[in-house]
Amino acid sequence: AGGYLIEQLPGVSPDVVARVEQNLAVLVERNNQSGGDGDGDGDGTTTTTTTSEEDNNNSNNKIPTNLLLQGVTPLEMAEIILDGLDMQPLQQIEPQLKCDCTEDRLVRALCLLPRHEVEEILEKEEELSARCHFCSKTWRMSPDEVRQKMDVFQERGGGGGDAGQAEEE
């Protein structure tokens, strides 16, 4: 899937708006010429039964995705949309799946809980495990390992742990 957002900012001249609209029409035409039929297979047919108007709307609604599937880069799409408007790309980055989860982060999160709650969990479980919701890596530690790492973290000034305990007692 892909997409782009075009927003008219205050003070933009009507000529610039008209130019962007013309350029968007070029992008739609390029999609239609390249077999952008809305079903993603590029064969010029639609797999569902629709009217011609619906086919046209399906095709137009999937323009960014179809173009990306055809190998058109986001920069090329921006060049088409902003043609004649002196576009100057400032930066290009390659997205990467990179997660910063560590065992240390798990320990810091545990230190945010009152120590007695962590102890209750550790007494019930033979092993503490937590899964990162971003990368799905599972971290596992024994209760003794958790206690030792929490003590080290708190000695380093990590705080947390019993911050709310005085109020509870």
N, C-alpha and C positions, 0 to 999 in steps of 0.2 A: 504494500500500500504506500501511497505517497500523496503529497499535497503541497499546496502553496497558499499563502495568504497575501492578498493585495489590499492595502488600505489607503484611502485617499486622505491625505493629511490637510489640515487647514492651510489655505493660501496657495494651493496648487492651481496652476492655470488650467483653463478648460482645454488648451492645446495638448497639455501633457496627459490629461485624462483621456482625450480622444485618441492619442497615440497608443496608450496602453490598451485601450479597447480594440484598436486595429490589430495590435500585436497579439492580443488574446485570440482574435479571430484566426490569425495565422497559426497559432498553436493548435486550435481546434481543427483547422484544415489539415495540418500535419498529422494529427492523430487519426483523422478520418482516412487520409490517403495511405496510412501505414496499417490499415486493417484494424483500427481501434473500434471494434464492433460492440464492446461492452462485455464480452464473455472471456476476454483474456487470452484466447487461443490464436488470434490474429488471422482467422480464416475468412473473415468477412461475414460470418453468419452468427446468429444469436440462437442460443440453445433453448430459450423460453419463447412461448407464444406471446407476442406483443404487437401493438400497432406500430406503424412507421414512426409516429411521433414519440412513442415510448422508446423505440430503438434509438432514436436520435438523442433523447434525454439520457438513456443508459450510457451511451457512448460518451457524451459530454461530461457526465458525472464521474467517469473513470479516467479522464484524460491524463492526470499525472501518473496514475498507476500504469496505464497502458504504455505511456512514453517511457517510463522507467523500465518496464519489461522489455521494451524494444532497444534498450541500451542508451537512451537519452539521459544525460547526466543532469542533476539539479542545476549546475552552472549553465548548461546549454539551454535549459528551460528559462532561466532568469535572463539569459542573453536574448532569447526570442521575445519574452514579455517586455523587456526594457530596451529593445532595439531602438536606436535613435535618441536615447535619453542619456548618453554618456555614462553608462554603468561602469563602475570600477570596483571589482571584487576586493574586499579588504582581507579576507582570510578564507582558506579552505582547510577543512579538517576531515579526517577519515574516522567515522564513528567506530568505536571498539567496545566490546563487552569487557569491561574491567571492573572488578569488584574490589572494594577496599576492606572487606570483612577480614577480621583476624580473631584469634583467640583472645587477644587483649581487649577487643571491643566487647566480646561476650562478658568478660570479667568486669569491665567498666559498667556494663548494663546491669549485671548482678549487684554491683556495689551501690546502685541507685535504690535498691530495695532494702528495707529494714533487715538487719542481719538475722533476726529471729525467723523471718519469713523464708530466707534462703536456707537456714538450718532445717526448717520444717520440710522443705523440698528435698534437701539432701538426705534426710532421715528416711524418707519414703522411697527414694530412687537409688538404685545401685549405680546408676550412671546418669549424669546430666547431659542431655543432648539438646542442641538448638540448631535450627536450619535457617540459613540466610534466605530471605525472601527475594533477593535480587539474583544471586547466582546459584542458589539451591545447595550450596555446600553445607554439610552437616558437621558441626563441631561437637566432640564428645570428650567429657572429662569425668574422672571419678570424684566422689565427694571430697576425698582428702586433697586431691589436686585442686579442686575449686576453692576449698578453704585456704590452702597454701597460697594460691595466686591472689585471692582477695586480700589476704593479710599483707602480701608484698605490695599490692596496688595501694592499699590504704597507708602503708608505711611511707610510700613515695609521695604521699599527700593527695592521693586520689579522692579522698573524701567519700561522701555518700554513706551507704550502709546503715547507720543508725541515726541519720539526721532527723527523722520524725519519731524516734523511739521515746524521747523524753516526754513528748506530748501524749503518747499513748499510755504511759505508766501512771 
